[in-house]
Amino acid sequence: RPLFQSLQTLADDNLAFFQGSGGAGNRRLAAAFAALREHGRRLEPALRHFSRFQHRFDLDEATPGNGYRSLGQAARCCLAHAVRKS
């Protein structure tokens, strides 16, 4: 949850900054931050849903690995990267 909150805050701040300035580049950046904010809002419930049942698909109790875990980890890495770049 903190990662999503950070992303939302940074996207909102950057959106407000770039919307207030003129120019085509600023409009594109504002649109990108608006899209990033919306994607984050939609991704959070999906990842929460996956985390509820991903343990059912592990190879065994000693090997917690499956496609759902990999998808969740890849999404979290992308989120962390977006937060760092924002």
Secondary structure, DSSP 8 states (H G I E B T S, - for coil): -HHHHHHHHHHHHHHHHHHSS-SHHHHHHHHHHHHHHHHHHHHHHHHHHHHHHGGGGSSBTTB---HHHHHHHHHHHHHHHHHHH-
